Each structure stands twice: as C-alpha cells, then as structure tokens.
Amino acid sequence: MGLVRVAAVQLAASRDVDANLAACLRLIDEAAAQGARLIVLPEFCNHMSFYADRAEAHRIATRPGDDFLTAIADRAARHEVYVKINVTHAYADGRTGGTNFLFGPDGKPLAQCDKQTLMGAENDHLDPATEAGPVVDTPLGRLGMYACMEGVINEVARGLALRGAQVLLNSLNSFALDEASLHIPVRAAENKTWVVAANKVGPLLPEDRLPQLSAALGVPAQWLHGAGESQIVAPDGTVVAKGPRTGEAVVVADIDPDLADAKQRPDGVDVFAARRPEIYRPIAEAPQGRRRDPGAPTLPVAVVRGDPATVYTETAKAAADGVLLVVTPEADPARLAEALAGTPAYAVTATEDGVVLVDASGVVGVQPPLHACAAAPGTELADGLRTFDLPWGRLALIGGLDTLFPEAYRLAALADADVVASPFTAVEDWELSLGLPERAAENRLNVVAAAPLDQPSAIFALSGDFTLWTAWQGPFTGRISHPLVHHVPAGDVAARADVAPAQAANRLVSRRTDLVDGRPWRLLDALTER
C-alpha cells in the first residue's frame, strides 16, 4: 500500500451552523492543499454541544442530503479525498445521534455510525448507538471511526481493531488535557494501530454563558475550551505529529497502514492472538453497579526490588514503618512472609505459578496467569480473575504479560477491586508510560506496578479531584481521569506512596457517564468472541 498522507484538523465551533460549515470547508481545503488523502475533523462540527433541550438538538441536527452534509461531501469529491466528520444527526424515528460520517473521494457516504458512550449532558440531548460501527476497507487501508468519550475507555477502539481496523479515526470535543497525553495515544499502542485524532479548540460552551457555567461547574472559564493537540499516533504509541494547544491547525503525517497488521511485541508475543475472549464475557454483560462499600481512604504502599537480600530488608523496613502493601517483581514468598513478621502488612510478588499474595503467616492466595503468554510451560491458566478482601479494601493481582491486556483490568473493575498489584517486566516503553496509567484511569483503580531494578516502576493513585460534578480540593488541572503518578526511577530499590482505595467507588466521570458501567456492553461481541 505504501505511505498515505493523513490530516487531523482542529477548529472551533459555535452555535452558528453556517460559520461552522465554512470553517470545516476552509480547513479541508488547507489539508488537501498539503497533500492529505484522508482528513479527520473534530466532534460536533455542525453545532456547539449546547442545547436548550432534546427537541432543539434534534431540530438543529443534520439530516440526509441537507446543505451541511452535502457541502462536506462535495468538498471531498472536489479534492478526491476521504473525509471523516462527526455531527449531530437526526433520524426519521426521532433519535438524534452523535454521528460519524466517512465520505469517499467521489463524495459518496461510505459509512456512518453513532457514538456508543455519551458524555455528561450529551445524555440529555442525544441517543446512544444501537449497533457497533463498521470497519471500512478502502484503498488507504481499513478504517474505523469513534468519537471522544469512546476513546476514554478501551472497548470501542479495541473492537474496531479486533475486526481488522488499521487506522482509527477519533473526533473529539474535549477540554481534557489527558486526552492528548494519555487516552488518544494509548489506543494506538495497546491495539498496535494508527490513530488520527482531531480535537476542538475555542469555547466549548457559549461565550456569553461561560461565567455562569464556570461558576456552576467550579471550573475556571479558561478550561472550558477545546484542548487542541490534535495528533497522529503510530502503532507503538509514538506521537508522530501534534497540533498546538490553542488555535486552528492542520496536523499532517505520512503513515503506513500496513504496519498495523503486525501485532507482535519485540519479544514475539502476539497481543491479539494471545487474548482469551472466553474469560472476558463479564465485560459484555449488563452492568450491576458497584456492590460493596468503599475501601479505606488511604493505603500506604511500597515498590521494592533489587537482589534478594535487599528485597527482604526493604520489605521488612517498609512493613515496620506502617506500609500495608508491598509489591516486588520477584521474590521467595516464604522469605517475604518472614520479612512481614509482626506486622499487618501484605506483600505481592510474581512466581512461576502466578502472582502470589502473602502476609506474615505465609501465602494467602495465588492468581494463576490469565493468558498463555504470561505462563511458564505447564502452568495451568486461570479461568477468571480472583480478588482478595483485605482490611483496607479489595485487591486484585495482575502480573507479568497479563498486564498487556486492558480486558484484565476491566475484569478487576467489574469485580469491584480497589487496588491492583502488578509485578511486571516491560518490553516496550508505552507499557508503563501509557498502558498502566490508562488501566488506572479508565477503571478507577489504584495500580501498584513493580518492575525489575533496571526498569522504572510507578504507583498510580486515584485522586479525589475527579469529574466535573464534585467539588475539587485543589486547583482544577484540566486532567479529568489521569491518576496521580509516583514515579520510581530505574535503580531505586524502594519507593513509598499513598493510594486511595475509597476513590475506586467513584466512577462517574461526568453526570450520567460511568467509566465502568457506561461501557457499551451490548455491542462488544468482538471482544468476547474469537
């Protein structure tokens, strides 16, 4: 297939539909002039996502063959390019979707699909999708479409990649800074696909209402603007081109879609072939809500690694100082139990049998590997994820190569875990920089990740400053779900931090949008079938 030039366009949209259309057409022209053959525009290009009620949203929405969509189609044909755009779209049955359209170089609509998971007030005005979006086979590669909130959780992009998409097209309408730093690039890395993501800039709410809305939300008005940083991401998670934080921009890069057909890590593990859909079935079952009380407000934890003597000495020291959970990448469970003597602490380590939980009396339990790539020869695989109820909350153990699979951590969230202990060894940089923080973010899980001494590790703690619908204790940062990160540099034998088990109970990223129960569970056959 060779190289394909693609573009992500960032622009501002208001309540003036004609002005919005003019901006879309002008930037399509600019992208085409730069040689782009595939152009991705942001979410809600036809109208600012702000309506008096559901009826107004339906009235203003696009319709088949209307002036707005016809103009976009004609511009695609004029330049002989593919254009992906997201708009609100009215259906004859009365539904209103947050709808992705892909127009071909002849101007004909090749595909459309509605947003599956709605964000906050979108639930008041729009209807979620009733079917999964298609993967579109084109001369430029196999394309899949999604929008904004769908990329804050893993399932939609995962499903498209599993059905063969090489290039994922994400349209956003977001002020969150952790879109560009985390949620956008991780979807490329974990699926080994390209991602072309176009975000808004400018006010996301009416400027004349910003002071009032800012006060009501407790968010400074300057944060209620699109965060820009539209970007193009390679299958290893590398951002190959990125736009500015503010202002219109056309972000262009040359990509090779065929690179997305290789799902192997450098160590040879095929991250798609190694999946176990049969154990992921709870992800596609109806949500039951959280079924247990919150854990403790604070839990002191530690990462310990090094030679055996150092591990046992540092574990004993941490436990004596009040640390209640120690995670180490490799150790003798019996020796760890000795190091915990006389304390209420627990320790977690990886062994050939799986991930082991110990206390001062010995082994409390074992989580066998979930995936064959994570298991030693002859080791029996687990038929599901275990959890352990401890005095401070519920613990799950996910270690080794099991940490590569977003489905494993989703199972932990569905089991109402508060903390996940993850002894692991990274092969690619994204596994710690993007993968594990996203597992914490998209599931509201505290994650304690311990790698060998020659690699960095990290402790990912949940913040109480989460969602727009609860008061923040500190200043608003623009990062909505990114966990607090305590970095442990390579060479540091021990590090301590506090995590917050109780915060795992709060999963509402916005009003009526639950990070776990809001997954599009009815549309996830691709995740649970081979």
C-alpha positions as CSV (number, residue, x, y, z in Angstrom):
1,M,0.0,0.0,0.0
2,G,2.9,2.4,0.8
3,L,2.7,5.7,2.6
4,V,-0.6,7.6,3.0
5,R,-0.7,11.3,4.0
6,V,-3.4,11.9,6.6
7,A,-4.5,15.0,8.4
8,A,-6.2,15.8,11.7
9,V,-7.9,19.2,11.7
10,Q,-8.6,21.2,14.8
11,L,-11.2,24.0,14.7
12,A,-13.6,25.9,16.8
13,A,-17.4,25.6,16.5
14,S,-20.1,27.8,17.8
15,R,-23.9,27.9,17.6
16,D,-23.7,29.4,14.1
17,V,-24.1,26.4,11.7
18,D,-23.1,28.3,8.6
19,A,-19.9,29.6,10.2
20,N,-19.1,26.1,11.4
21,L,-19.5,24.7,7.9
22,A,-17.3,27.5,6.4
23,A,-14.6,26.6,8.9
24,C,-14.8,22.9,8.0
25,L,-14.6,23.6,4.3
26,R,-11.7,26.0,4.6
27,L,-9.7,23.6,6.7
28,I,-10.5,20.6,4.4
29,D,-9.1,22.8,1.6
30,E,-6.0,23.5,3.6
31,A,-5.4,19.9,4.4
32,A,-6.0,18.8,0.8
33,A,-3.5,21.5,-0.3
34,Q,-0.9,19.9,1.9
35,G,-1.5,16.6,0.1
36,A,-3.7,14.8,2.7
37,R,-5.7,11.9,1.2
38,L,-7.6,11.2,4.5
39,I,-8.8,14.2,6.6
40,V,-10.3,13.8,10.1
41,L,-12.4,16.6,11.6
42,P,-13.5,17.0,15.3
43,E,-16.7,16.0,17.0
44,F,-19.9,18.0,16.7
45,C,-18.7,20.1,13.8
46,N,-22.2,21.3,12.9
47,H,-23.1,22.9,16.2
48,M,-21.6,23.6,19.6
49,S,-22.7,20.8,22.0
50,F,-25.1,23.0,23.9
51,Y,-28.9,22.9,23.6
52,A,-31.9,24.0,25.5
53,D,-33.4,20.6,25.3
54,R,-33.6,17.4,23.3
55,A,-36.1,18.9,20.9
56,E,-33.7,21.7,20.0
57,A,-30.8,19.3,19.5
58,H,-33.0,17.2,17.1
59,R,-34.1,20.3,15.2
60,I,-30.6,21.6,14.6
61,A,-29.1,18.3,13.8
62,T,-28.1,17.4,10.2
63,R,-30.2,15.2,8.0
64,P,-29.5,13.1,5.0
65,G,-28.8,15.3,2.0
66,D,-29.0,18.6,3.8
67,D,-26.9,21.6,3.0
68,F,-24.2,20.8,5.6
69,L,-23.5,17.2,4.7
70,T,-23.9,17.9,1.0
71,A,-21.2,20.6,1.2
72,I,-18.8,18.3,3.1
73,A,-19.5,15.5,0.5
74,D,-18.9,17.9,-2.4
75,R,-15.7,19.1,-0.9
76,A,-14.4,15.6,-0.5
77,A,-15.2,15.0,-4.2
78,R,-13.6,18.2,-5.3
79,H,-10.3,17.2,-3.7
80,E,-10.8,13.5,-4.3
81,V,-10.1,12.8,-0.6
82,Y,-11.6,10.8,2.2
83,V,-13.2,13.0,4.9
84,K,-14.3,11.8,8.3
85,I,-16.6,14.2,10.2
86,N,-18.7,14.0,13.4
87,V,-22.0,15.8,13.7
88,T,-25.3,15.6,15.5
89,H,-27.7,13.8,13.1
90,A,-31.5,13.4,13.2
91,Y,-33.1,10.1,12.3
92,A,-36.6,9.7,11.0
93,D,-37.6,7.7,14.0
94,G,-36.9,10.7,16.3
95,R,-33.5,9.7,17.5
96,T,-30.6,12.1,17.4
97,G,-27.1,10.6,17.2
98,G,-23.6,11.9,17.7
99,T,-22.8,10.5,14.2
100,N,-19.6,9.8,12.4
101,F,-19.6,10.0,8.6
102,L,-16.9,8.9,6.2
103,F,-17.2,10.4,2.7
104,G,-15.2,8.9,-0.1
105,P,-13.2,10.7,-2.9
106,D,-16.3,10.6,-5.1
107,G,-18.3,12.4,-2.4
108,K,-20.5,9.4,-1.6
109,P,-21.0,8.4,2.1
110,L,-19.1,5.2,2.6
111,A,-20.1,4.6,6.2
112,Q,-21.7,6.1,9.3
113,C,-22.0,5.2,12.9
114,D,-23.3,6.7,16.1
115,K,-21.4,7.3,19.3
116,Q,-21.9,4.4,21.7
117,T,-21.0,6.0,25.0
118,L,-22.2,9.6,25.7
119,M,-20.6,12.1,27.9
120,G,-22.4,14.1,30.5
121,A,-25.1,16.4,29.1
122,E,-24.9,14.6,25.8
123,N,-27.2,12.1,27.5
124,D,-29.8,14.8,27.8
125,H,-29.8,15.5,24.1
126,L,-28.6,12.5,22.1
127,D,-29.3,8.8,21.8
128,P,-26.5,6.2,22.0
129,A,-25.7,3.9,19.2
130,T,-27.7,0.7,18.7
131,E,-25.0,-1.1,16.7
132,A,-21.2,-1.2,16.6
133,G,-19.5,1.0,14.0
134,P,-18.2,-0.6,10.8
135,V,-14.6,-1.2,9.7
136,V,-14.4,0.3,6.2
137,D,-12.0,-1.3,3.7
138,T,-10.6,1.4,1.4
139,P,-7.5,1.8,-0.9
140,L,-5.9,3.7,2.0
141,G,-6.4,0.9,4.5
142,R,-9.1,-0.4,6.8
143,L,-10.6,2.4,8.7
144,G,-12.6,2.5,12.0
145,M,-14.4,5.5,13.5
146,Y,-15.1,6.6,17.0
147,A,-15.6,9.8,19.0
148,C,-14.2,11.4,22.2
149,M,-15.7,9.6,25.2
150,E,-15.5,6.3,23.4
151,G,-11.7,6.7,23.5
152,V,-11.6,7.4,27.2
153,I,-12.5,3.7,27.7
154,N,-10.9,0.9,25.8
155,E,-13.8,-1.2,24.4
156,V,-14.8,0.7,21.2
157,A,-11.3,1.2,19.8
158,R,-10.5,-2.4,20.8
159,G,-13.5,-3.8,19.0
160,L,-12.6,-1.9,15.8
161,A,-9.0,-3.2,15.9
162,L,-10.1,-6.7,16.6
163,R,-12.3,-6.5,13.5
164,G,-9.4,-5.5,11.4
165,A,-9.1,-1.7,11.5
166,Q,-5.6,-0.5,10.7
167,V,-6.3,3.2,11.2
168,L,-8.6,4.5,13.9
169,L,-10.2,7.9,13.4
170,N,-11.2,9.8,16.6
171,S,-13.2,13.0,16.5
172,L,-13.1,14.9,19.8
173,N,-14.9,17.8,21.6
174,S,-12.8,17.9,24.7
175,F,-11.2,20.3,27.1
176,A,-9.4,17.5,29.0
177,L,-5.6,17.7,28.7
178,D,-5.3,13.9,29.4
179,E,-6.9,13.2,26.0
180,A,-3.7,14.2,24.2
181,S,-1.3,12.9,26.9
182,L,-2.9,9.5,27.6
183,H,-6.3,8.5,26.1
184,I,-5.5,9.1,22.5
185,P,-2.0,7.6,22.2
186,V,-2.8,4.5,24.4
187,R,-5.4,3.3,21.9
188,A,-2.8,3.1,19.2
189,A,-0.2,1.4,21.4
190,E,-2.5,-1.2,23.1
191,N,-4.0,-2.2,19.7
192,K,-0.9,-1.7,17.5
193,T,-2.9,0.5,15.1
194,W,-2.6,4.1,13.8
195,V,-4.8,6.7,15.4
196,V,-5.7,10.0,13.8
197,A,-7.4,12.2,16.3
198,A,-8.9,15.7,15.7
199,N,-9.9,17.8,18.7
200,K,-11.7,21.2,19.1
201,V,-10.3,24.5,20.1
202,G,-12.1,27.6,21.3
203,P,-15.0,27.8,23.7
204,L,-17.0,24.5,24.1
205,L,-19.9,26.4,25.6
206,P,-21.5,29.7,24.6
207,E,-19.1,32.6,25.5
208,D,-21.9,34.7,26.9
209,R,-22.7,31.9,29.3
210,L,-19.2,31.0,30.3
211,P,-19.0,32.9,33.6
212,Q,-22.3,31.4,34.8
213,L,-21.4,27.9,33.7
214,S,-17.9,28.2,35.1
215,A,-19.3,29.1,38.5
216,A,-21.8,26.3,38.4
217,L,-19.2,23.7,37.5
218,G,-16.5,25.0,39.7
219,V,-14.2,25.1,36.6
220,P,-12.3,28.2,35.6
221,A,-13.7,29.6,32.3
222,Q,-10.3,29.2,30.5
223,W,-10.6,25.4,31.0
224,L,-13.9,25.2,29.2
225,H,-12.2,25.5,25.8
226,G,-11.2,22.7,23.4
227,A,-7.8,21.4,24.4
228,G,-6.5,21.1,20.8
229,E,-3.3,19.0,20.5
230,S,-4.9,17.0,17.6
231,Q,-2.4,14.2,16.8
232,I,-1.4,11.3,14.7
233,V,-0.1,8.3,16.6
234,A,1.9,5.3,15.4
235,P,1.2,1.7,16.4
236,D,3.9,1.8,19.0
237,G,2.3,4.8,20.7
238,T,4.7,7.3,19.3
239,V,3.0,10.7,18.5
240,V,4.4,11.4,15.0
241,A,2.6,14.8,14.6
242,K,0.7,17.0,17.0
243,G,-1.1,20.3,16.8
244,P,-0.9,23.3,19.2
245,R,-2.8,23.6,22.4
246,T,-4.8,26.5,21.0
247,G,-5.8,27.8,17.6
248,E,-6.9,26.2,14.3
249,A,-4.4,23.8,12.8
250,V,-4.0,21.1,10.2
251,V,-1.7,18.3,11.5
252,V,-0.3,16.2,8.7
253,A,1.8,13.0,8.7
254,D,2.7,10.2,6.3
255,I,1.7,6.8,7.6
256,D,2.0,3.2,6.5
257,P,-1.3,1.5,7.4
258,D,0.1,-2.0,6.8
259,L,2.3,-1.6,9.9
260,A,-0.9,-2.1,11.9
261,D,-1.2,-5.7,10.7
262,A,1.8,-6.8,12.9
263,K,0.5,-7.4,16.4
264,Q,3.8,-8.8,17.8
265,R,5.8,-7.3,20.5
266,P,9.6,-7.3,20.1
267,D,9.7,-10.5,22.2
268,G,7.4,-12.2,19.7
269,V,4.2,-12.1,21.8
270,D,1.2,-11.5,19.5
271,V,-1.1,-9.4,21.7
272,F,-4.2,-10.3,19.8
273,A,-3.6,-14.0,19.3
274,A,-2.9,-14.3,23.0
275,R,-6.2,-12.9,24.1
276,R,-8.7,-15.2,25.9
277,P,-12.2,-13.9,24.9
278,E,-13.9,-16.7,26.9
279,I,-12.8,-15.2,30.2
280,Y,-13.8,-11.6,29.1
281,R,-17.5,-12.4,28.9
282,P,-18.5,-10.3,32.0
283,I,-17.4,-7.2,30.0
284,A,-20.3,-7.8,27.7
285,E,-22.9,-8.5,30.4
286,A,-25.4,-6.0,31.8
287,P,-23.8,-3.7,34.4
288,Q,-24.7,-4.4,38.0
289,G,-23.2,-1.3,39.6
290,R,-20.7,-1.4,42.4
291,R,-21.9,-3.9,45.0
292,R,-19.7,-3.2,48.0
293,D,-18.8,-0.3,50.3
294,P,-15.8,1.8,49.6
295,G,-12.4,0.8,50.9
296,A,-10.1,2.8,53.2
297,P,-9.5,6.5,52.4
298,T,-5.7,5.9,52.4
299,L,-3.4,2.9,52.0
300,P,0.4,3.2,52.3
301,V,2.1,1.1,49.7
302,A,5.6,0.5,48.5
303,V,7.5,-0.8,45.5
304,V,10.6,-2.8,46.4
305,R,13.1,-4.5,44.1
306,G,16.8,-5.5,43.9
307,D,18.8,-8.5,44.9
308,P,17.1,-10.9,47.3
309,A,18.8,-9.6,50.5
310,T,17.7,-6.0,49.6
311,V,14.2,-7.0,48.8
312,Y,13.7,-8.7,52.2
313,T,15.4,-6.0,54.1
314,E,13.4,-3.2,52.4
315,T,10.2,-5.1,52.7
316,A,10.8,-5.6,56.5
317,K,11.6,-1.9,56.8
318,A,8.5,-0.8,54.9
319,A,6.2,-3.0,56.9
320,A,7.7,-1.9,60.2
321,D,7.2,1.7,59.1
322,G,3.5,1.2,58.5
323,V,3.3,0.3,54.8
324,L,0.4,-2.1,54.4
325,L,1.1,-3.4,50.9
326,V,4.5,-4.1,49.3
327,V,4.8,-5.1,45.7
328,T,8.0,-6.6,44.4
329,P,8.7,-8.1,40.9
330,E,10.3,-11.4,42.1
331,A,10.9,-12.9,45.5
332,D,10.5,-16.1,47.5
333,P,7.1,-15.9,49.1
334,A,8.3,-17.7,52.3
335,R,11.1,-15.1,52.8
336,L,8.6,-12.3,52.2
337,A,6.4,-13.7,54.9
338,E,9.3,-13.7,57.3
339,A,10.0,-10.1,56.4
340,L,6.4,-9.2,57.3
341,A,6.6,-10.9,60.8
342,G,4.8,-8.9,63.5
343,T,3.1,-6.5,61.1
344,P,-0.4,-6.4,59.4
345,A,1.2,-5.8,56.0
346,Y,0.8,-7.8,52.8
347,A,3.3,-8.4,50.0
348,V,2.8,-9.4,46.4
349,T,5.3,-11.0,44.1
350,A,5.5,-12.9,40.8
351,T,6.4,-16.6,40.7
352,E,6.2,-19.3,38.1
353,D,2.8,-20.3,39.5
354,G,1.4,-16.8,39.1
355,V,1.1,-13.7,41.2
356,V,1.3,-14.5,45.0
357,L,-0.2,-12.7,47.9
358,V,1.4,-13.3,51.3
359,D,1.1,-12.0,54.9
360,A,3.2,-12.8,58.0
361,S,1.6,-16.2,58.2
362,G,2.5,-17.3,54.7
363,V,0.7,-17.5,51.3
364,V,-2.8,-16.0,51.3
365,G,-3.6,-16.8,47.7
366,V,-2.4,-17.1,44.2
367,Q,-3.6,-15.6,40.9
368,P,-2.6,-18.0,38.1
369,P,-1.8,-16.5,34.8
370,L,-4.8,-15.4,32.7
371,H,-3.0,-15.7,29.3
372,A,-0.7,-18.4,27.9
373,C,1.9,-15.8,27.0
374,A,2.2,-15.0,30.7
375,A,2.5,-18.6,31.9
376,A,5.5,-20.8,32.4
377,P,5.4,-24.1,30.4
378,G,3.0,-26.5,32.0
379,T,1.3,-23.9,34.2
380,E,-2.5,-24.1,34.3
381,L,-4.3,-20.9,33.2
382,A,-6.9,-19.3,35.4
383,D,-10.5,-19.4,34.3
384,G,-11.0,-15.9,35.7
385,L,-9.7,-13.2,37.9
386,R,-9.6,-13.7,41.7
387,T,-9.9,-10.9,44.2
388,F,-8.9,-10.7,47.9
389,D,-10.9,-8.8,50.6
390,L,-8.4,-7.3,52.9
391,P,-8.9,-4.9,55.9
392,W,-8.4,-1.8,53.7
393,G,-10.3,-2.9,50.6
394,R,-10.4,-5.4,47.7
395,L,-7.2,-6.4,45.9
396,A,-6.7,-7.9,42.5
397,L,-3.4,-9.4,41.3
398,I,-2.5,-8.9,37.6
399,G,1.1,-9.5,36.7
400,G,3.6,-10.3,34.0
401,L,2.3,-10.3,30.5
402,D,-1.3,-10.2,31.8
403,T,-0.6,-6.5,32.3
404,L,-0.7,-6.0,28.5
405,F,-4.4,-6.8,28.2
406,P,-6.9,-4.0,29.0
407,E,-9.6,-6.6,29.5
408,A,-7.8,-8.0,32.6
409,Y,-8.1,-4.7,34.4
410,R,-11.7,-4.2,33.3
411,L,-12.4,-7.6,34.9
412,A,-10.8,-6.2,38.1
413,A,-13.1,-3.1,38.0
414,L,-16.2,-5.3,37.4
415,A,-15.2,-7.3,40.4
416,D,-15.2,-4.1,42.5
417,A,-11.4,-4.1,43.1
418,D,-10.0,-1.0,44.7
419,V,-6.3,-1.8,44.2
420,V,-4.4,-3.9,41.7
421,A,-0.9,-5.1,42.4
422,S,1.1,-5.6,39.2
423,P,4.6,-7.1,39.2
424,F,5.8,-7.0,35.6
425,T,8.7,-6.5,33.2
426,A,8.2,-4.0,30.4
427,V,9.4,-4.7,26.8
428,E,8.1,-1.5,25.2
429,D,8.1,2.0,26.7
430,W,4.4,2.5,26.3
431,E,3.5,-0.3,28.8
432,L,4.5,1.9,31.7
433,S,4.1,5.4,30.3
434,L,0.6,4.8,28.7
435,G,-0.7,1.3,29.4
436,L,-0.7,1.1,33.2
437,P,-1.8,4.7,33.9
438,E,-4.7,4.1,31.5
439,R,-5.7,0.9,33.3
440,A,-5.9,3.0,36.4
441,A,-7.7,5.9,34.7
442,E,-10.4,4.1,32.7
443,N,-11.3,1.7,35.5
444,R,-10.8,3.9,38.6
445,L,-8.3,1.5,40.0
446,N,-5.2,2.2,42.1
447,V,-2.3,0.3,40.5
448,V,1.0,-0.5,42.1
449,A,3.4,-1.5,39.3
450,A,6.7,-3.0,40.2
451,A,9.3,-3.8,37.5
452,P,12.9,-5.1,37.9
453,L,15.5,-2.7,39.3
454,D,16.9,-1.8,35.9
455,Q,13.5,-0.5,34.7
456,P,11.3,2.3,36.0
457,S,8.2,1.5,38.1
458,A,5.3,3.6,39.2
459,I,2.5,3.8,41.7
460,F,-0.8,5.1,40.2
461,A,-3.1,6.6,42.8
462,L,-6.7,7.8,42.3
463,S,-7.4,11.4,43.0
464,G,-10.4,12.7,44.8
465,D,-10.3,15.6,42.3
466,F,-12.2,13.7,39.6
467,T,-15.2,14.5,37.4
468,L,-16.9,17.9,36.9
469,W,-19.7,17.1,39.2
470,T,-17.9,17.1,42.5
471,A,-16.0,19.9,44.1
472,W,-12.2,19.8,43.7
473,Q,-10.0,20.1,46.7
474,G,-7.1,21.5,44.7
475,P,-7.0,23.8,41.6
476,F,-8.6,22.4,38.5
477,T,-5.9,20.9,36.3
478,G,-7.8,20.1,33.1
479,R,-6.9,16.4,33.6
480,I,-10.2,14.5,34.2
481,S,-9.3,10.9,34.8
482,H,-5.5,10.6,34.7
483,P,-4.2,9.1,38.0
484,L,-1.7,10.7,40.3
485,V,1.7,9.2,39.4
486,H,4.5,8.5,41.8
487,H,7.4,7.6,39.5
488,V,10.1,5.1,40.7
489,P,13.2,5.6,38.6
490,A,15.3,2.7,37.5
491,G,17.9,1.9,40.1
492,D,15.7,3.0,43.1
493,V,15.3,-0.1,45.3
494,A,12.3,1.2,47.2
495,A,9.6,3.9,47.0
496,R,6.5,4.6,49.0
497,A,3.3,6.4,48.3
498,D,-0.3,6.6,49.5
499,V,-3.1,5.3,47.3
500,A,-6.8,5.8,47.9
501,P,-9.0,2.6,47.9
502,A,-12.1,4.6,48.6
503,Q,-11.8,6.6,45.5
504,A,-12.3,3.4,43.3
505,A,-16.0,3.7,44.3
506,N,-16.4,7.0,42.3
507,R,-16.6,6.1,38.6
508,L,-18.8,9.0,37.4
509,V,-16.5,10.9,35.0
510,S,-19.5,13.2,34.3
511,R,-23.2,13.3,35.0
512,R,-24.8,10.0,33.9
513,T,-21.4,8.8,32.5
514,D,-19.9,5.9,34.5
515,L,-16.4,4.8,33.3
516,V,-17.2,1.2,34.0
517,D,-20.9,0.7,33.8
518,G,-21.1,3.1,30.9
519,R,-19.2,0.8,28.6
520,P,-21.3,-0.2,25.5
521,W,-21.8,-3.7,26.9
522,R,-24.4,-4.7,24.3
523,L,-22.1,-4.0,21.4
524,L,-19.0,-5.9,22.5
525,D,-19.2,-9.2,20.7
526,A,-15.8,-8.5,19.0
527,L,-14.2,-8.7,22.5
528,T,-15.8,-11.9,23.7
529,E,-15.8,-14.0,20.5
530,R,-12.9,-15.5,18.5
